[in-house]
């Protein structure tokens, strides 16, 4: 079994999510859409692999907007079509943050800028805690989706929809893959200024993330298990 982790930038490793896939017997394959040298000019074409080469696809987060066809359309629009193709072929998809927003677009929903960003550790209201638990989960996003017409929304908070299921696809708005090391990379690459602009202390946010470490990894593992057993297996 093979799971493709599609990383849209070079500083977002799949962390405990990939660890759990490996524990479940999957070969973990990682591909990066925007190479480090293209980070400031990310509108470069990308050749997406055949979805049939994998048993699961995991499109991950990104620092760009899932609505921004002008800035990243050379690969954003093909990726949306790629996710539609995966759905037609019955290949399960776990969409994380930006990846979940792309699932929304691919299946008839929309994505737009939210009134305020959502950054940090946040609990959510889950109607199916056996699939997506209440957290706390780490958020770092400026956009939000409108749930696709055929999807079942299963989690939300007062800021945004947080999770939905449509056929063999699960979209989550948060970052179960995040570790303190990942957050450090984000903070060093523009993130510190974004956190400060949101009125938060990035050093305290980092210490909070260190403290969440083991519990966050356990929640990520539980999410992967539930996705594989309840969504991918459906």
N, C-alpha and C positions, 0 to 999 in steps of 0.2 A: 504494500500500500504506500502511496506517495501523497504528501501534502505540500502544496506550493504556497509559500509565504511571499506575497507580492509587496515588497517594501518600496514605497514611493520616494523616499529619500534615504540618505546614507547614514543617518544617525538614529534609526528606529528599529533595533533588533527585536525579534519576536519573543524573547525572554521566556517566562514560564508557560506561555501558551504553546510555544514550540516544544518545550520540555515535556509537556503532557502528551502532545501528539506522538513524540518519540516513545514515551512510556507506553502508549497504547499500540505501538508496533508500526508506526508510520515512518517512512523515510522523509525527512524534512529537507525540502529544497527551497532555497532562498534566491530571489532575484530582485535587483534594484532597478526601478524605472528611471529615476533621474540620477545620473552619476554625479559624484562630488564636484567635478569640474564644471557641471552644468547647473549647479544649484541656484545661481543667481539669474540664469537664463534657462528656465526649465521647460520651455516649449520645444522639446526635441522629440522626434518620433521614437517609438518603442515597438519592438516586434513581440506581440503576445504569443505565448505558446498555445498549442492545441489543448483545450480543456480536457480532452479525452486522455491525455497523457498523465492525468492526476486523478486521485480519488477524492480530494478535497482541495478547494481553493480558499486562501485567506488573504484578501486584499486589506491592507493595513492603513494606518493614518498617514497624514500629509500636512505640511504647513501651508498648503494652498487651498483655495476654495473649490469645493466640488461643483460649484455653479460657474466657475470662471473659465468658460470656453475660450475666451480671448487669450488668456495668459498661458493655459496648459492644454488647449484643445487638441493639439497634435497627438497626444496620447490619452487625454481624458475621454474624448468621444469614442475612440476605438475601445477603450476599456469598458465603457458602458455597454457597447455592443457585445463585447467579449463575455460580460456577465449575463447578458440575455442568452447568448449561445450556451453558456454553461447550464443555465436553467432549463433550456430546451432539451439538453442532453441528459439532464438529471444529475449533474455533478454538484454535490453540496458545496455551499459557500458560507463561510463565516466572515462577515464584513465588520471590520473594526473601525469605529469613528469615521474618517473619510471613506473607508471602504464600505461602511454601512450606509453612508449618504449616497454613494454610487449605486448601491442596491436599490435605494429609494428611487433614484432617477431611472434606473434600468427597468423598473417594474411599474412605472406610471405615477410615482410620487414626484415631489419637487424638493429642491434644496435652496435655501436663501440665507442671507445674513440674519443673525439673531439680534435682538435689541441690545443684548449685553453678552460678553463672553462667559464661558463657564470654565473656570480654572481651579483645580485642586480636588481634594478628596470629598466626595459627596455621596450621601445615601440616596437611593431611589425607591420609588413605590412600584413593587413588582406584583402583578396579578398571578404570575406563575413562578414563585420563588424556587421551585424545584428545577426550573430551567435557567432563569436569570435571577440570581439572588439580589437582596437589597443593598449589598455593598458593605462599607463604602467603596466606591470605585473612583479611579482617578480620571478627571476630565481636563481637556485642554482643547477647546474648540470655540469658534466664533460663529458657526453656522448651525442651522437646524433643518431637519427634514419635515415634509408632510408625508404621512404614511401612505404607501400605495393603496389603491382602492381594494385590491384583493388580499391585502396583508392583514395579519392579526397583531395589533399592538399589544405588547405584554408588559411594558414598563414605561414609566414616565416620572418626571418631577415637575416642579412649578416653572422651570425654565424651558424644558424641551422634552419631546418624546425620546425615550431612552433605549427601546428595543422593540423589534417586530419580527415576525416570522411570516414567510411566504413560501409555501412548498418546502423545498429542502434548503432554504436560505434563512440564516439568522443574522440580523443587523443589530449591532450594539453601538451606542453613541460614545461610550467611554473607552478607556485603554486598559484592558486586563493584562496586557503584555508588559506594562510599565514596571521598571525597577528603579532604584535610586541611581544606578549608573546611567540608565537611559535618560532620566530627568536631568542629570548633570550635563549630558551631551546637549540636550535641548536648551538648557539655560545658557550654555556657552555659545550656542549658535542662535542668537537673537532672542532667546526665550526669557532671559533675565529682564530685559527692558519691558517685555510684554507683561510679565508678572507684576513688575513695579507699577506699570501703567494701570493695572487692575486694582491697585491699592493694597497689594500683598507684599510680604517679605519673602524673596526667593530662597534665602538661606533657611528660614523656618519651614518653608514648603519642602525643601530638600530633607531637613531633619525629620519632618513628619513622614516623608516617604521612606526614609530609613527605618523608622519605627514600625511602619506598616508591613515591611518586608515579608516575613513568613506568612502572616495572615493573608496578605494580598496574593501571594503565590498560591496558597491553598484555594482562595476564591477563584483564581484563574483556572486552576486544575479542575475544580468543580464545574466551571462553566464549559470547559472543553468536553468533559465527560457527558454533561447534559446535552450539549450540541450533538455529539456523536451518537448518543443513545436515543435521543428523542426527535431530533431534526434530520440529521444526515441519514439515519436508519429508516426514516418514514417512507 
